């Protein structure tokens, strides 16, 4: 019998179905292999064998499972968090070797790698990696580049970059950067410091950091009225900045006036531990040591968060020898500062601990992120 058109059609359909079945079987097999490699990788992560995990996950990622990329990224973040930067770098570099990565994914991984470099102190590599991404229009990489510049003390460049990142309108981050720039110019160049501090206040008029930097610059050039106004502005804008206000008060160069300022602020909050601390320091500067010790003691009694106690420990460590008549009170204060339970502050963004209040977390570079535990 001659094959008819219908026969050919049936044969065609059968062959097509067979090809499809084979393709499905291969894909299923591939998925199975992928899933196995992936699960193996996850198991190694759980059983704390990171090298084996990287190995297994490399297999899975080569096979192209999207779950593997996710897990890879999570694993890299884990390594970095635990300070295992060499592994984080190796992992992210491995990931980038994979062919056929989506462009968005590739950018994400390159950014991760840049952050590994930054955390690992490989400043040149971090800067180059972030800059390349930033020039391709990746805003998140711009923020990373800014942090690298801040870490390196290149605050003018960082502030300039932040101008592009923050856009028009108030920018608290740029205010912090310019405030830092102002302080870096003190005490040698109060004129340039003042200019930077004024730019900081212009970037964000309510920034306590900017106002304190301005006060420090004004104080350094002997403009006491301007300095006093700026410190008061800072404390009014953010009463929580009191523990950071001592350098500005000190630069006033007038302990009696500093004391009067503190007493003025205390009217609204007489029991505030940070203000009591400032009072103690101002009294000490004024040479009224017995009263100073009394005020510092009261500050520690009022210290609910432990923050003042931490500052006090530092102060006592750096203080000169007491005069004989102050010995007992100083000893008393020392014992109190040591006995008091005080936990370090913690960064709300990255969890890093800091022994004292600061405007910026040194680990992740976030501003105003440190909080009492
Ligand atoms: Zn942090």
Boltz pocket constraint, residues with backbone or C-beta under 6 A from the ligand:
constraints:
  - pocket:
      binder: B
      contacts: [[A, 347], [A, 348], [A, 349], [A, 350], [A, 351], [A, 352], [A, 361], [A, 362], [A, 363], [A, 364], [A, 365], [A, 366], [A, 369]]
      max_distance: 6.0
